[in-house]
Amino acid sequence: MAENTEKKFKERYLAGEIEFEEIDDYSQEWGFSGTTDTLREYLGLNAGEEDAWVSVGDEALKELLDKQKKG
């Protein structure tokens, strides 16, 4: 039975499958997808991660995710 559940950006990044910069591609895909998910849901981020990303920027989010990756 094939599952059609695509992994979210965060899941793939933490697994080492993609580079952080691919967040831009995901954001763009989300814009064209017509999904009812928020961008945060689409990327698989939690509220704290989204806040850091929005208020501080890419580096802050990358730092948070990298801590989880190594942890």
PDB file of N, H, CA, C and O in Angstrom:
ATOM      1  N   MET A   1       0.839  -1.199   0.000  1.00  0.00           N
ATOM      2  CA  MET A   1       0.000   0.000   0.000  1.00  0.00           C
ATOM      3  C   MET A   1       0.874   1.250   0.000  1.00  0.00           C
ATOM      4  O   MET A   1       1.618   1.493   0.950  1.00  0.00           O
ATOM      5  N   ALA A   2       0.786   2.016  -1.034  1.00  0.00           N
ATOM      6  H   ALA A   2       0.181   1.819  -1.805  1.00  0.00           H
ATOM      7  CA  ALA A   2       1.622   3.210  -1.152  1.00  0.00           C
ATOM      8  C   ALA A   2       1.026   4.385  -0.403  1.00  0.00           C
ATOM      9  O   ALA A   2      -0.161   4.685  -0.530  1.00  0.00           O
ATOM     10  N   GLU A   3       1.859   5.042   0.371  1.00  0.00           N
ATOM     11  H   GLU A   3       2.823   4.799   0.474  1.00  0.00           H
ATOM     12  CA  GLU A   3       1.394   6.222   1.088  1.00  0.00           C
ATOM     13  C   GLU A   3       1.733   7.460   0.285  1.00  0.00           C
ATOM     14  O   GLU A   3       2.844   7.601  -0.227  1.00  0.00           O
ATOM     15  N   ASN A   4       0.775   8.344   0.182  1.00  0.00           N
ATOM     16  H   ASN A   4      -0.127   8.229   0.598  1.00  0.00           H
ATOM     17  CA  ASN A   4       1.006   9.563  -0.579  1.00  0.00           C
ATOM     18  C   ASN A   4       1.193  10.757   0.365  1.00  0.00           C
ATOM     19  O   ASN A   4       0.743  11.866   0.077  1.00  0.00           O
ATOM     20  N   THR A   5       1.855  10.514   1.481  1.00  0.00           N
ATOM     21  H   THR A   5       2.221   9.613   1.715  1.00  0.00           H
ATOM     22  CA  THR A   5       2.093  11.609   2.418  1.00  0.00           C
ATOM     23  C   THR A   5       3.499  12.138   2.195  1.00  0.00           C
ATOM     24  O   THR A   5       4.488  11.480   2.516  1.00  0.00           O
ATOM     25  N   GLU A   6       3.566  13.318   1.649  1.00  0.00           N
ATOM     26  H   GLU A   6       2.763  13.853   1.388  1.00  0.00           H
ATOM     27  CA  GLU A   6       4.868  13.911   1.402  1.00  0.00           C
ATOM     28  C   GLU A   6       5.470  14.391   2.707  1.00  0.00           C
ATOM     29  O   GLU A   6       4.780  14.932   3.571  1.00  0.00           O
ATOM     30  N   LYS A   7       6.760  14.182   2.830  1.00  0.00           N
ATOM     31  H   LYS A   7       7.320  13.742   2.128  1.00  0.00           H
ATOM     32  CA  LYS A   7       7.445  14.682   4.015  1.00  0.00           C
ATOM     33  C   LYS A   7       7.512  16.197   3.946  1.00  0.00           C
ATOM     34  O   LYS A   7       7.647  16.787   2.874  1.00  0.00           O
ATOM     35  N   LYS A   8       7.414  16.803   5.104  1.00  0.00           N
ATOM     36  H   LYS A   8       7.305  16.323   5.975  1.00  0.00           H
ATOM     37  CA  LYS A   8       7.499  18.260   5.199  1.00  0.00           C
ATOM     38  C   LYS A   8       8.963  18.682   5.099  1.00  0.00           C
ATOM     39  O   LYS A   8       9.871  17.865   5.256  1.00  0.00           O
ATOM     40  N   PHE A   9       9.172  19.964   4.838  1.00  0.00           N
ATOM     41  H   PHE A   9       8.434  20.627   4.710  1.00  0.00           H
ATOM     42  CA  PHE A   9      10.525  20.508   4.762  1.00  0.00           C
ATOM     43  C   PHE A   9      11.336  20.157   6.009  1.00  0.00           C
ATOM     44  O   PHE A   9      12.449  19.640   5.912  1.00  0.00           O
ATOM     45  N   LYS A  10      10.766  20.443   7.179  1.00  0.00           N
ATOM     46  H   LYS A  10       9.862  20.863   7.258  1.00  0.00           H
ATOM     47  CA  LYS A  10      11.507  20.238   8.436  1.00  0.00           C
ATOM     48  C   LYS A  10      11.938  18.782   8.590  1.00  0.00           C
ATOM     49  O   LYS A  10      13.084  18.499   8.939  1.00  0.00           O
ATOM     50  N   GLU A  11      11.025  17.874   8.329  1.00  0.00           N
ATOM     51  H   GLU A  11      10.094  18.104   8.045  1.00  0.00           H
ATOM     52  CA  GLU A  11      11.313  16.440   8.449  1.00  0.00           C
ATOM     53  C   GLU A  11      12.461  16.030   7.529  1.00  0.00           C
ATOM     54  O   GLU A  11      13.372  15.308   7.937  1.00  0.00           O
ATOM     55  N   ARG A  12      12.404  16.494   6.302  1.00  0.00           N
ATOM     56  H   ARG A  12      11.664  17.081   5.971  1.00  0.00           H
ATOM     57  CA  ARG A  12      13.448  16.144   5.329  1.00  0.00           C
ATOM     58  C   ARG A  12      14.779  16.793   5.690  1.00  0.00           C
ATOM     59  O   ARG A  12      15.833  16.171   5.556  1.00  0.00           O
ATOM     60  N   TYR A  13      14.733  18.048   6.148  1.00  0.00           N
ATOM     61  H   TYR A  13      13.877  18.553   6.257  1.00  0.00           H
ATOM     62  CA  TYR A  13      15.973  18.734   6.519  1.00  0.00           C
ATOM     63  C   TYR A  13      16.633  18.049   7.712  1.00  0.00           C
ATOM     64  O   TYR A  13      17.842  17.816   7.709  1.00  0.00           O
ATOM     65  N   LEU A  14      15.837  17.727   8.730  1.00  0.00           N
ATOM     66  H   LEU A  14      14.855  17.916   8.732  1.00  0.00           H
ATOM     67  CA  LEU A  14      16.390  17.071   9.914  1.00  0.00           C
ATOM     68  C   LEU A  14      16.953  15.694   9.582  1.00  0.00           C
ATOM     69  O   LEU A  14      17.882  15.224  10.238  1.00  0.00           O
ATOM     70  N   ALA A  15      16.391  15.053   8.568  1.00  0.00           N
ATOM     71  H   ALA A  15      15.636  15.436   8.035  1.00  0.00           H
ATOM     72  CA  ALA A  15      16.871  13.736   8.144  1.00  0.00           C
ATOM     73  C   ALA A  15      18.118  13.848   7.268  1.00  0.00           C
ATOM     74  O   ALA A  15      18.722  12.837   6.909  1.00  0.00           O
ATOM     75  N   GLY A  16      18.500  15.075   6.927  1.00  0.00           N
ATOM     76  H   GLY A  16      18.009  15.897   7.219  1.00  0.00           H
ATOM     77  CA  GLY A  16      19.679  15.278   6.094  1.00  0.00           C
ATOM     78  C   GLY A  16      19.436  15.034   4.616  1.00  0.00           C
ATOM     79  O   GLY A  16      20.382  14.868   3.846  1.00  0.00           O
ATOM     80  N   GLU A  17      18.161  15.012   4.215  1.00  0.00           N
ATOM     81  H   GLU A  17      17.392  15.148   4.841  1.00  0.00           H
ATOM     82  CA  GLU A  17      17.831  14.719   2.809  1.00  0.00           C
ATOM     83  C   GLU A  17      17.958  15.947   1.908  1.00  0.00           C
ATOM     84  O   GLU A  17      18.189  15.820   0.705  1.00  0.00           O
ATOM     85  N   ILE A  18      17.805  17.128   2.492  1.00  0.00           N
ATOM     86  H   ILE A  18      17.617  17.231   3.469  1.00  0.00           H
ATOM     87  CA  ILE A  18      17.841  18.357   1.693  1.00  0.00           C
ATOM     88  C   ILE A  18      18.654  19.433   2.414  1.00  0.00           C
ATOM     89  O   ILE A  18      18.887  19.348   3.620  1.00  0.00           O
ATOM     90  N   GLU A  19      19.074  20.430   1.666  1.00  0.00           N
ATOM     91  H   GLU A  19      18.884  20.499   0.687  1.00  0.00           H
ATOM     92  CA  GLU A  19      19.781  21.581   2.232  1.00  0.00           C
ATOM     93  C   GLU A  19      18.768  22.579   2.767  1.00  0.00           C
ATOM     94  O   GLU A  19      17.617  22.601   2.330  1.00  0.00           O
ATOM     95  N   PHE A  20      19.196  23.401   3.710  1.00  0.00           N
ATOM     96  H   PHE A  20      20.131  23.383   4.065  1.00  0.00           H
ATOM     97  CA  PHE A  20      18.295  24.384   4.298  1.00  0.00           C
ATOM     98  C   PHE A  20      17.718  25.336   3.243  1.00  0.00           C
ATOM     99  O   PHE A  20      16.561  25.745   3.337  1.00  0.00           O
ATOM    100  N   GLU A  21      18.521  25.678   2.253  1.00  0.00           N
ATOM    101  H   GLU A  21      19.461  25.346   2.177  1.00  0.00           H
ATOM    102  CA  GLU A  21      18.102  26.636   1.225  1.00  0.00           C
ATOM    103  C   GLU A  21      16.854  26.197   0.467  1.00  0.00           C
ATOM    104  O   GLU A  21      16.184  27.017  -0.161  1.00  0.00           O
ATOM    105  N   GLU A  22      16.545  24.918   0.526  1.00  0.00           N
ATOM    106  H   GLU A  22      17.089  24.252   1.036  1.00  0.00           H
ATOM    107  CA  GLU A  22      15.344  24.435  -0.172  1.00  0.00           C
ATOM    108  C   GLU A  22      14.061  24.961   0.451  1.00  0.00           C
ATOM    109  O   GLU A  22      12.975  24.775  -0.099  1.00  0.00           O
ATOM    110  N   ILE A  23      14.188  25.622   1.606  1.00  0.00           N
ATOM    111  H   ILE A  23      15.070  25.772   2.053  1.00  0.00           H
ATOM    112  CA  ILE A  23      13.009  26.223   2.231  1.00  0.00           C
ATOM    113  C   ILE A  23      12.369  27.227   1.268  1.00  0.00           C
ATOM    114  O   ILE A  23      11.152  27.415   1.278  1.00  0.00           O
ATOM    115  N   ASP A  24      13.189  27.865   0.444  1.00  0.00           N
ATOM    116  H   ASP A  24      14.178  27.712   0.436  1.00  0.00           H
ATOM    117  CA  ASP A  24      12.664  28.825  -0.540  1.00  0.00           C
ATOM    118  C   ASP A  24      11.780  28.136  -1.567  1.00  0.00           C
ATOM    119  O   ASP A  24      10.724  28.651  -1.934  1.00  0.00           O
ATOM    120  N   ASP A  25      12.218  26.960  -2.031  1.00  0.00           N
ATOM    121  H   ASP A  25      13.075  26.542  -1.732  1.00  0.00           H
ATOM    122  CA  ASP A  25      11.425  26.195  -2.999  1.00  0.00           C
ATOM    123  C   ASP A  25      10.100  25.754  -2.379  1.00  0.00           C
ATOM    124  O   ASP A  25       9.048  25.832  -3.013  1.00  0.00           O
ATOM    125  N   TYR A  26      10.170  25.292  -1.134  1.00  0.00           N
ATOM    126  H   TYR A  26      11.025  25.229  -0.619  1.00  0.00           H
ATOM    127  CA  TYR A  26       8.953  24.872  -0.434  1.00  0.00           C
ATOM    128  C   TYR A  26       7.986  26.038  -0.277  1.00  0.00           C
ATOM    129  O   TYR A  26       6.782  25.888  -0.481  1.00  0.00           O
ATOM    130  N   SER A  27       8.521  27.200   0.087  1.00  0.00           N
ATOM    131  H   SER A  27       9.500  27.322   0.253  1.00  0.00           H
ATOM    132  CA  SER A  27       7.675  28.387   0.267  1.00  0.00           C
ATOM    133  C   SER A  27       6.994  28.762  -1.040  1.00  0.00           C
ATOM    134  O   SER A  27       5.818  29.125  -1.062  1.00  0.00           O
ATOM    135  N   GLN A  28       7.750  28.670  -2.129  1.00  0.00           N
ATOM    136  H   GLN A  28       8.706  28.375  -2.112  1.00  0.00           H
ATOM    137  CA  GLN A  28       7.202  28.991  -3.445  1.00  0.00           C
ATOM    138  C   GLN A  28       6.125  27.973  -3.845  1.00  0.00           C
ATOM    139  O   GLN A  28       5.059  28.344  -4.336  1.00  0.00           O
ATOM    140  N   GLU A  29       6.418  26.693  -3.628  1.00  0.00           N
ATOM    141  H   GLU A  29       7.284  26.392  -3.230  1.00  0.00           H
ATOM    142  CA  GLU A  29       5.435  25.640  -3.934  1.00  0.00           C
ATOM    143  C   GLU A  29       4.145  25.880  -3.155  1.00  0.00           C
ATOM    144  O   GLU A  29       3.046  25.749  -3.692  1.00  0.00           O
ATOM    145  N   TRP A  30       4.300  26.234  -1.878  1.00  0.00           N
ATOM    146  H   TRP A  30       5.194  26.340  -1.441  1.00  0.00           H
ATOM    147  CA  TRP A  30       3.135  26.496  -1.031  1.00  0.00           C
ATOM    148  C   TRP A  30       2.280  27.598  -1.635  1.00  0.00           C
ATOM    149  O   TRP A  30       1.054  27.493  -1.650  1.00  0.00           O
ATOM    150  N   GLY A  31       2.912  28.649  -2.131  1.00  0.00           N
ATOM    151  H   GLY A  31       3.908  28.734  -2.119  1.00  0.00           H
ATOM    152  CA  GLY A  31       2.199  29.772  -2.721  1.00  0.00           C
ATOM    153  C   GLY A  31       1.348  29.380  -3.920  1.00  0.00           C
ATOM    154  O   GLY A  31       0.315  29.996  -4.185  1.00  0.00           O
ATOM    155  N   PHE A  32       1.782  28.357  -4.640  1.00  0.00           N
ATOM    156  H   PHE A  32       2.621  27.857  -4.424  1.00  0.00           H
ATOM    157  CA  PHE A  32       1.056  27.916  -5.838  1.00  0.00           C
ATOM    158  C   PHE A  32       0.176  26.702  -5.590  1.00  0.00           C
ATOM    159  O   PHE A  32      -0.559  26.281  -6.483  1.00  0.00           O
ATOM    160  N   SER A  33       0.239  26.130  -4.387  1.00  0.00           N
ATOM    161  H   SER A  33       0.836  26.472  -3.661  1.00  0.00           H
ATOM    162  CA  SER A  33      -0.387  24.834  -4.152  1.00  0.00           C
ATOM    163  C   SER A  33      -1.898  24.876  -3.957  1.00  0.00           C
ATOM    164  O   SER A  33      -2.581  23.883  -4.208  1.00  0.00           O
ATOM    165  N   GLY A  34      -2.423  26.007  -3.515  1.00  0.00           N
ATOM    166  H   GLY A  34      -1.868  26.813  -3.312  1.00  0.00           H
ATOM    167  CA  GLY A  34      -3.848  26.081  -3.251  1.00  0.00           C
ATOM    168  C   GLY A  34      -4.251  25.350  -1.978  1.00  0.00           C
ATOM    169  O   GLY A  34      -5.438  25.141  -1.732  1.00  0.00           O
ATOM    170  N   THR A  35      -3.281  24.965  -1.176  1.00  0.00           N
ATOM    171  H   THR A  35      -2.316  25.135  -1.376  1.00  0.00           H
ATOM    172  CA  THR A  35      -3.558  24.253   0.072  1.00  0.00           C
ATOM    173  C   THR A  35      -4.190  25.190   1.101  1.00  0.00           C
ATOM    174  O   THR A  35      -4.009  26.407   1.042  1.00  0.00           O
ATOM    175  N   THR A  36      -4.925  24.612   2.033  1.00  0.00           N
ATOM    176  H   THR A  36      -5.072  23.624   2.081  1.00  0.00           H
ATOM    177  CA  THR A  36      -5.495  25.419   3.109  1.00  0.00           C
ATOM    178  C   THR A  36      -4.538  25.468   4.301  1.00  0.00           C
ATOM    179  O   THR A  36      -4.787  26.180   5.274  1.00  0.00           O
ATOM    180  N   ASP A  37      -3.440  24.708   4.220  1.00  0.00           N
ATOM    181  H   ASP A  37      -3.237  24.130   3.429  1.00  0.00           H
ATOM    182  CA  ASP A  37      -2.427  24.749   5.276  1.00  0.00           C
ATOM    183  C   ASP A  37      -1.772  26.122   5.328  1.00  0.00           C
ATOM    184  O   ASP A  37      -1.602  26.779   4.301  1.00  0.00           O
ATOM    185  N   THR A  38      -1.406  26.549   6.534  1.00  0.00           N
ATOM    186  H   THR A  38      -1.543  26.015   7.369  1.00  0.00           H
ATOM    187  CA  THR A  38      -0.593  27.755   6.647  1.00  0.00           C
ATOM    188  C   THR A  38       0.812  27.388   6.174  1.00  0.00           C
ATOM    189  O   THR A  38       1.145  26.208   6.068  1.00  0.00           O
ATOM    190  N   LEU A  39       1.621  28.378   5.895  1.00  0.00           N
ATOM    191  H   LEU A  39       1.351  29.337   5.981  1.00  0.00           H
ATOM    192  CA  LEU A  39       2.992  28.098   5.475  1.00  0.00           C
ATOM    193  C   LEU A  39       3.712  27.323   6.574  1.00  0.00           C
ATOM    194  O   LEU A  39       4.478  26.403   6.286  1.00  0.00           O
ATOM    195  N   ARG A  40       3.471  27.690   7.826  1.00  0.00           N
ATOM    196  H   ARG A  40       2.849  28.437   8.060  1.00  0.00           H
ATOM    197  CA  ARG A  40       4.101  26.986   8.953  1.00  0.00           C
ATOM    198  C   ARG A  40       3.746  25.500   8.930  1.00  0.00           C
ATOM    199  O   ARG A  40       4.622  24.651   9.095  1.00  0.00           O
ATOM    200  N   GLU A  41       2.469  25.184   8.728  1.00  0.00           N
ATOM    201  H   GLU A  41       1.758  25.874   8.594  1.00  0.00           H
ATOM    202  CA  GLU A  41       2.026  23.787   8.666  1.00  0.00           C
ATOM    203  C   GLU A  41       2.647  23.076   7.465  1.00  0.00           C
ATOM    204  O   GLU A  41       3.083  21.928   7.562  1.00  0.00           O
ATOM    205  N   TYR A  42       2.679  23.770   6.347  1.00  0.00           N
ATOM    206  H   TYR A  42       2.325  24.702   6.269  1.00  0.00           H
ATOM    207  CA  TYR A  42       3.212  23.202   5.106  1.00  0.00           C
ATOM    208  C   TYR A  42       4.685  22.825   5.263  1.00  0.00           C
ATOM    209  O   TYR A  42       5.134  21.804   4.742  1.00  0.00           O
ATOM    210  N   LEU A  43       5.431  23.666   5.991  1.00  0.00           N
ATOM    211  H   LEU A  43       5.066  24.495   6.414  1.00  0.00           H
ATOM    212  CA  LEU A  43       6.855  23.402   6.195  1.00  0.00           C
ATOM    213  C   LEU A  43       7.111  22.437   7.344  1.00  0.00           C
ATOM    214  O   LEU A  43       8.201  21.878   7.465  1.00  0.00           O
ATOM    215  N   GLY A  44       6.098  22.247   8.189  1.00  0.00           N
ATOM    216  H   GLY A  44       5.212  22.701   8.091  1.00  0.00           H
ATOM    217  CA  GLY A  44       6.258  21.355   9.329  1.00  0.00           C
ATOM    218  C   GLY A  44       6.911  22.018  10.526  1.00  0.00           C
ATOM    219  O   GLY A  44       7.470  21.333  11.382  1.00  0.00           O
ATOM    220  N   LEU A  45       6.851  23.333  10.599  1.00  0.00           N
ATOM    221  H   LEU A  45       6.397  23.890   9.903  1.00  0.00           H
ATOM    222  CA  LEU A  45       7.472  24.076  11.696  1.00  0.00           C
ATOM    223  C   LEU A  45       6.522  24.225  12.872  1.00  0.00           C
ATOM    224  O   LEU A  45       5.305  24.163  12.700  1.00  0.00           O
ATOM    225  N   ASN A  46       7.067  24.423  14.066  1.00  0.00           N
ATOM    226  H   ASN A  46       8.056  24.474  14.206  1.00  0.00           H
ATOM    227  CA  ASN A  46       6.221  24.766  15.200  1.00  0.00           C
ATOM    228  C   ASN A  46       6.173  26.291  15.340  1.00  0.00           C
ATOM    229  O   ASN A  46       6.886  26.999  14.628  1.00  0.00           O
ATOM    230  N   ALA A  47       5.352  26.789  16.236  1.00  0.00           N
ATOM    231  H   ALA A  47       4.774  26.213  16.814  1.00  0.00           H
ATOM    232  CA  ALA A  47       5.150  28.231  16.363  1.00  0.00           C
ATOM    233  C   ALA A  47       6.433  28.980  16.710  1.00  0.00           C
ATOM    234  O   ALA A  47       6.684  30.065  16.184  1.00  0.00           O
ATOM    235  N   GLY A  48       7.247  28.404  17.597  1.00  0.00           N
ATOM    236  H   GLY A  48       7.043  27.523  18.024  1.00  0.00           H
ATOM    237  CA  GLY A  48       8.499  29.043  17.985  1.00  0.00           C
ATOM    238  C   GLY A  48       9.460  29.160  16.821  1.00  0.00           C
ATOM    239  O   GLY A  48      10.137  30.176  16.659  1.00  0.00           O
ATOM    240  N   GLU A  49       9.517  28.108  16.006  1.00  0.00           N
ATOM    241  H   GLU A  49       8.967  27.283  16.137  1.00  0.00           H
ATOM    242  CA  GLU A  49      10.392  28.121  14.831  1.00  0.00           C
ATOM    243  C   GLU A  49       9.915  29.151  13.817  1.00  0.00           C
ATOM    244  O   GLU A  49      10.710  29.868  13.211  1.00  0.00           O
ATOM    245  N   GLU A  50       8.598  29.207  13.648  1.00  0.00           N
ATOM    246  H   GLU A  50       7.952  28.624  14.140  1.00  0.00           H
ATOM    247  CA  GLU A  50       8.040  30.185  12.716  1.00  0.00           C
ATOM    248  C   GLU A  50       8.346  31.607  13.185  1.00  0.00           C
ATOM    249  O   GLU A  50       8.720  32.463  12.383  1.00  0.00           O
ATOM    250  N   ASP A  51       8.185  31.858  14.490  1.00  0.00           N
ATOM    251  H   ASP A  51       7.881  31.163  15.142  1.00  0.00           H
ATOM    252  CA  ASP A  51       8.468  33.189  15.037  1.00  0.00           C
ATOM    253  C   ASP A  51       9.907  33.601  14.788  1.00  0.00           C
ATOM    254  O   ASP A  51      10.175  34.727  14.367  1.00  0.00           O
ATOM    255  N   ALA A  52      10.833  32.687  15.048  1.00  0.00           N
ATOM    256  H   ALA A  52      10.615  31.773  15.389  1.00  0.00           H
ATOM    257  CA  ALA A  52      12.255  32.980  14.844  1.00  0.00           C
ATOM    258  C   ALA A  52      12.519  33.295  13.374  1.00  0.00           C
ATOM    259  O   ALA A  52      13.267  34.217  13.050  1.00  0.00           O
ATOM    260  N   TRP A  53      11.901  32.526  12.500  1.00  0.00           N
ATOM    261  H   TRP A  53      11.293  31.777  12.763  1.00  0.00           H
ATOM    262  CA  TRP A  53      12.102  32.698  11.063  1.00  0.00           C
ATOM    263  C   TRP A  53      11.569  34.045  10.597  1.00  0.00           C
ATOM    264  O   TRP A  53      12.233  34.762   9.849  1.00  0.00           O
ATOM    265  N   VAL A  54      10.350  34.386  11.052  1.00  0.00           N
ATOM    266  H   VAL A  54       9.810  33.804  11.659  1.00  0.00           H
ATOM    267  CA  VAL A  54       9.705  35.627  10.626  1.00  0.00           C
ATOM    268  C   VAL A  54      10.377  36.861  11.244  1.00  0.00           C
ATOM    269  O   VAL A  54      10.626  37.851  10.557  1.00  0.00           O
ATOM    270  N   SER A  55      10.664  36.788  12.533  1.00  0.00           N
ATOM    271  H   SER A  55      10.462  35.983  13.092  1.00  0.00           H
ATOM    272  CA  SER A  55      11.175  37.983  13.207  1.00  0.00           C
ATOM    273  C   SER A  55      12.684  38.165  13.089  1.00  0.00           C
ATOM    274  O   SER A  55      13.175  39.293  13.107  1.00  0.00           O
ATOM    275  N   VAL A  56      13.423  37.062  12.968  1.00  0.00           N
ATOM    276  H   VAL A  56      13.024  36.145  12.954  1.00  0.00           H
ATOM    277  CA  VAL A  56      14.885  37.171  12.889  1.00  0.00           C
ATOM    278  C   VAL A  56      15.414  36.822  11.499  1.00  0.00           C
ATOM    279  O   VAL A  56      16.249  37.538  10.946  1.00  0.00           O
ATOM    280  N   GLY A  57      14.921  35.714  10.941  1.00  0.00           N
ATOM    281  H   GLY A  57      14.243  35.133  11.391  1.00  0.00           H
ATOM    282  CA  GLY A  57      15.355  35.361   9.592  1.00  0.00           C
ATOM    283  C   GLY A  57      15.802  33.919   9.448  1.00  0.00           C
ATOM    284  O   GLY A  57      15.731  33.125  10.386  1.00  0.00           O
ATOM    285  N   ASP A  58      16.267  33.602   8.238  1.00  0.00           N
ATOM    286  H   ASP A  58      16.324  34.247   7.476  1.00  0.00           H
ATOM    287  CA  ASP A  58      16.675  32.243   7.886  1.00  0.00           C
ATOM    288  C   ASP A  58      17.700  31.664   8.857  1.00  0.00           C
ATOM    289  O   ASP A  58      17.579  30.516   9.283  1.00  0.00           O
ATOM    290  N   GLU A  59      18.706  32.458   9.204  1.00  0.00           N
ATOM    291  H   GLU A  59      18.805  33.391   8.858  1.00  0.00           H
ATOM    292  CA  GLU A  59      19.772  31.963  10.072  1.00  0.00           C
ATOM    293  C   GLU A  59      19.238  31.494  11.413  1.00  0.00           C
ATOM    294  O   GLU A  59      19.671  30.465  11.931  1.00  0.00           O
ATOM    295  N   ALA A  60      18.296  32.247  11.982  1.00  0.00           N
ATOM    296  H   ALA A  60      17.944  33.083  11.562  1.00  0.00           H
ATOM    297  CA  ALA A  60      17.725  31.887  13.284  1.00  0.00           C
ATOM    298  C   ALA A  60      16.982  30.556  13.199  1.00  0.00           C
ATOM    299  O   ALA A  60      17.104  29.715  14.089  1.00  0.00           O
ATOM    300  N   LEU A  61      16.217  30.369  12.132  1.00  0.00           N
ATOM    301  H   LEU A  61      16.119  31.052  11.409  1.00  0.00           H
ATOM    302  CA  LEU A  61      15.487  29.116  11.956  1.00  0.00           C
ATOM    303  C   LEU A  61      16.465  27.969  11.732  1.00  0.00           C
ATOM    304  O   LEU A  61      16.313  26.896  12.316  1.00  0.00           O
ATOM    305  N   LYS A  62      17.452  28.193  10.900  1.00  0.00           N
ATOM    306  H   LYS A  62      17.575  29.065  10.426  1.00  0.00           H
ATOM    307  CA  LYS A  62      18.446  27.157  10.606  1.00  0.00           C
ATOM    308  C   LYS A  62      19.139  26.725  11.900  1.00  0.00           C
ATOM    309  O   LYS A  62      19.364  25.535  12.120  1.00  0.00           O
ATOM    310  N   GLU A  63      19.469  27.680  12.742  1.00  0.00           N
ATOM    311  H   GLU A  63      19.286  28.647  12.564  1.00  0.00           H
ATOM    312  CA  GLU A  63      20.122  27.395  14.016  1.00  0.00           C
ATOM    313  C   GLU A  63      19.240  26.511  14.905  1.00  0.00           C
ATOM    314  O   GLU A  63      19.717  25.548  15.504  1.00  0.00           O
ATOM    315  N   LEU A  64      17.948  26.851  14.983  1.00  0.00           N
ATOM    316  H   LEU A  64      17.560  27.634  14.496  1.00  0.00           H
ATOM    317  CA  LEU A  64      17.016  26.053  15.785  1.00  0.00           C
ATOM    318  C   LEU A  64      16.919  24.619  15.252  1.00  0.00           C
ATOM    319  O   LEU A  64      16.951  23.656  16.019  1.00  0.00           O
ATOM    320  N   LEU A  65      16.804  24.498  13.953  1.00  0.00           N
ATOM    321  H   LEU A  65      16.778  25.280  13.330  1.00  0.00           H
ATOM    322  CA  LEU A  65      16.676  23.174  13.358  1.00  0.00           C
ATOM    323  C   LEU A  65      17.974  22.371  13.504  1.00  0.00           C
ATOM    324  O   LEU A  65      17.948  21.167  13.760  1.00  0.00           O
ATOM    325  N   ASP A  66      19.107  23.058  13.337  1.00  0.00           N
ATOM    326  H   ASP A  66      19.129  24.036  13.129  1.00  0.00           H
ATOM    327  CA  ASP A  66      20.391  22.365  13.464  1.00  0.00           C
ATOM    328  C   ASP A  66      20.594  21.825  14.874  1.00  0.00           C
ATOM    329  O   ASP A  66      21.210  20.774  15.050  1.00  0.00           O
ATOM    330  N   LYS A  67      20.086  22.526  15.874  1.00  0.00           N
ATOM    331  H   LYS A  67      19.585  23.379  15.731  1.00  0.00           H
ATOM    332  CA  LYS A  67      20.179  22.036  17.263  1.00  0.00           C
ATOM    333  C   LYS A  67      19.402  20.732  17.400  1.00  0.00           C
ATOM    334  O   LYS A  67      19.845  19.809  18.084  1.00  0.00           O
ATOM    335  N   GLN A  68      18.237  20.658  16.745  1.00  0.00           N
ATOM    336  H   GLN A  68      17.877  21.408  16.190  1.00  0.00           H
ATOM    337  CA  GLN A  68      17.423  19.434  16.800  1.00  0.00           C
ATOM    338  C   GLN A  68      18.110  18.288  16.031  1.00  0.00           C
ATOM    339  O   GLN A  68      18.047  17.121  16.417  1.00  0.00           O
ATOM    340  N   LYS A  69      18.759  18.673  14.939  1.00  0.00           N
ATOM    341  H   LYS A  69      18.811  19.621  14.625  1.00  0.00           H
ATOM    342  CA  LYS A  69      19.433  17.715  14.088  1.00  0.00           C
ATOM    343  C   LYS A  69      20.545  17.015  14.852  1.00  0.00           C
ATOM    344  O   LYS A  69      20.680  15.794  14.781  1.00  0.00           O
ATOM    345  N   LYS A  70      21.337  17.784  15.577  1.00  0.00           N
ATOM    346  H   LYS A  70      21.227  18.777  15.635  1.00  0.00           H
ATOM    347  CA  LYS A  70      22.472  17.238  16.305  1.00  0.00           C
ATOM    348  C   LYS A  70      22.039  16.608  17.619  1.00  0.00           C
ATOM    349  O   LYS A  70      22.689  15.695  18.130  1.00  0.00           O
ATOM    350  N   GLY A  71      20.913  17.115  18.166  1.00  0.00           N
ATOM    351  H   GLY A  71      20.386  17.856  17.751  1.00  0.00           H
ATOM    352  CA  GLY A  71      20.431  16.638  19.455  1.00  0.00           C
ATOM    353  C   GLY A  71      19.953  15.228  19.361  1.00  0.00           C
ATOM    354  O   GLY A  71      19.509  14.659  20.358  1.00  0.00           O
TER     355      GLY A  71
END
